[in-house]
Amino acid sequence: MPRLIVTRPAAQAEPWVRELAARGVDAIALPLIEIAPPADLGPVKAAWAGLGGRGLVVFVSGNAVDRFFAARPAGAAWPEALLAAAPGPGTAEALRARGVAAAAIVEPAADAAQLDSEALWQRLGTRDWRGTSVLVVRGDGGRDWLVERLTEAGARVDAVAAYRRLAPRLSEAARQSVEAAFAEPSRHVWLFSSSEAIAHLEALPGVSIGAGTRALATHPRIAARARQAGFAVVSEVQPGLDAVVACIQSMQP
């Protein structure tokens, strides 16, 4: 098998590499997005203080969960009846790990073709949100698609940035890994779960994406971005570990 390069933020990439190794997959963590706290934690702490008046909190990612709960003020608790929405199983697991009851978590169907805002809306859109106060926890920027759908459905929607996404500061070892990957593209496969990670890779000095390069992308939009960047072969794969393992095991260097 070729070596899999996991580009997720460090908090997700390192556990993935351990799990992949346990399944016999040669993988390295090369985070291409750095997750940092917001410049001002005041809005996040204020959001915690107002949870009692909310009917739904949407977390756009596992990083949103991690950073929101990391900023929880002393003594603050998640309201037992408050619904939490997650676009995929990783985000839902992060919520359960922090004590949110499984029954209070809304997530896409297990057999959803994609795990994204559109799939989550298929579940949320069946409910009546008129007059409901909704909070969206996300990073700086991001898509407003789900905010727009909830607003159209009559919800009162606020958003709070619980983290910032930054370009990575690569160590010398990480730079050598990038160089090795492009020196022997047939022996490496890049795993992308974010279009922003691809943009950060393109911006690195000396990077030339071209013949022989291969990538796995966890969403059609990300796959399209990888092709635009110049990856020669791009395969779409479900974001779960099982799907990624099955895909990489089917490849030859």
N, C-alpha and C positions, 0 to 999 in steps of 0.2 A: 504493500500500500504506500501511496505517497504520504508525505508529512502534511498534516492539517494545521494551518495557521489560524488561530482563533483571535479575531480582532475585537471582540466585545470589550467593554470597560473592565478594568482589572478585577473588580468585585465579582463579576460573572465569569470572566475568562479563566481565572485560576481554578475554580471548582470544576469547570467544564474540562479542563485539561486533565485533572485528576480522574474524573469519571471516564474520560476517553481512554486514558492509560489503563484503567481497570478493565476495559473492554478490548484491549489489545490494539488500540489506535495510537500511532505516533503523532503527537500533537504538541504544539507550543503555544503559549500565551503571548500575543503581541498586540496589546490594547492600542487601538487607534483613536480612541476617544477618552479623554480624561474627565471624570466627574468631580465637580467641585461644589462646595456650598454656595448659595447665593451671596451676593455682596452684603445683603441686609436680611437677617433672619426674622426681622420684625413681622413682616406679612405672614410668614409661616406660623409663627407663634400666635398671631391674631387669628389665623384660620383654625388653629386648635381650640382657641377660646370660643369660637362660634359654631363648633360642630353640633352642639345641641339643637340648633335651629335648622340644620340641614336634613334633607331627605335622601341625599345621594352624594357620595364622593367618588369621583372617577380618577383612578390612578393610571397614567399612560404607560407605565413601565415598572419593572422591579426597582429601578433606581429611584423612581418617584416615591415608592413605598419606603425604601431604605432611608432616603433623606428626609421625608416628612416625619417618620417616626423617630429619627435621630434628633430632630428638633423639638420633640414633644416636651412641653414645660413640665416641671416637677409636679406630680399629683394629677396631671391631666389623664383622662381615660377615654377610650373609644366608646361612644354610646352604643349600648347593646343592640338597639333596634336600627341603627344607621346602616343603610346599604352601602356596599363598596363595589365598584365595577372595575374589572380587570380585562385587558384585551387578550390575555393569553394565560396559559397555565403557570408560567414562571412568576408572573405578577400575582396571580391568585395564591400560589404557594407562599410568596413573601408576606402576603396579608395574613394567611393562616398562621405563619410562624410568629407573627406579632399579636396574636390573640384574637383576630377578627374571626367570628364564627363562620364556618363553611356555609351555613344557611343564609348568611347575610351577604355573600359574595355572588355577584352576577358576572358571568364570563361566557365567551362564545361556546357554542355546542362543540362537543368533543370531536365531531366529524366535520367541523367547519372547513371549507376549502382553504381559507386563509385565516390567520389569527391577527386581526387588526381592528381599527375603529369601526369599519363597515360590518365586520362579523359581530362585534359587540353590540352594535346598534340593532341587529336583527333580534337580539334578546331584549335590549332596553326599549326598543320602539313599540313593543307590544303593551307597554304600561302607559298609564295616564300620568303625565308629568306636569299638567297644568297647575301653576302656582307653587310648584315644588322648588325649594332652594337647593341648588346643586353647586358643588365645588369641584373643579377640575385641578388635580395636582399634576404638574408637569415640569419640564425643564424650561430654560429660557427659549422663547420662540416655539416652534413646532406647529403642527397642523391645527386648524380651527374647525375641521370638518365636524367633529362630534359636538363641539360647542354650538355650532350652527344648527345641527339637527335637534338638540335639546331645546335651544331657544325657539325654534320653529314649533316645537311641541308644547310650548307654553311655560317652560321652566325658567326660573330666574338663575342665570348661570354666572358664577365668578370663577376666575382662574388664579392660581398662585404658583409661582416658580419656586420649586423646592431645591433646585440644583442648577448648575451651569455646565454646559458641555464645552470643553476646551480641546484644542489641538494637543496631541501627545508630546511629552518631552521624553524622547527616546534615549535610553542608555546606550553605551557603546555596544553592548551585547545585542541589544534589540536592533541596532543599525546593521550589525553584522548578519543578523537573521534575515533582514530585508534584502541585503545584498546577495546572500546565499539563495534566497527564494527566486530572485530574478536571474541569477547566474545559472541555476538548474530548474527552470520552470516546470519541467515534466515530473520532477520529484516533489513538487509542492502544490497544495491546493489552499486557496484563501477562503475562509468562511466569513461572510459579511451579514450582519443583522441590522446594518444602518447604512444609508447612502452617505451620511456624513463621514463615516469611517473611510469610505472610498475616496472622498474629496481630500481628506487628510493624508492618505497614502499618496495620491497624485502630487500633493504639495511638497513631499519630502525631496530634498536635493538628490539629484542623480537617478531618480526613479523613472524607469521607462517600461511601461506595461505594453506587452505586445505578443509576438509569436510564442505559442506554447503555454501561455499563462492560463490558469484555470481557477474558477471561483465557484463557490456555492453561495446562493443568496436565499434568504428566508422570506422574501416577498417579491412579487413581480416588479414593483417599483425599484427595489434594490437591484434586482437582476438587470433591469434596463439601464440603471446607472453604471453597473459594472461593465456592461457591453459598451456604453458610451466612453468609459475610461480606457477601453482598449483590450480588456480581457478576451482572449481568443475563444475560450469555451466557458460558458456560464450555465450552471444547472440550478434550477429552483428546487428548494427542499423545505419541508416543514421545519419549524424552528425547534422542535423537540429533539432531545438527545438520541432517541431511538432512530428517528428518520435520518439524522446526520450520520450516525454510525453506519447504517445500512448503505447509505450513498457512498461514503468514503471506502467502505469495504468492497464495493463493486468496482472500484477504480484500480488501474494499474499505473505504475510510474512510467 
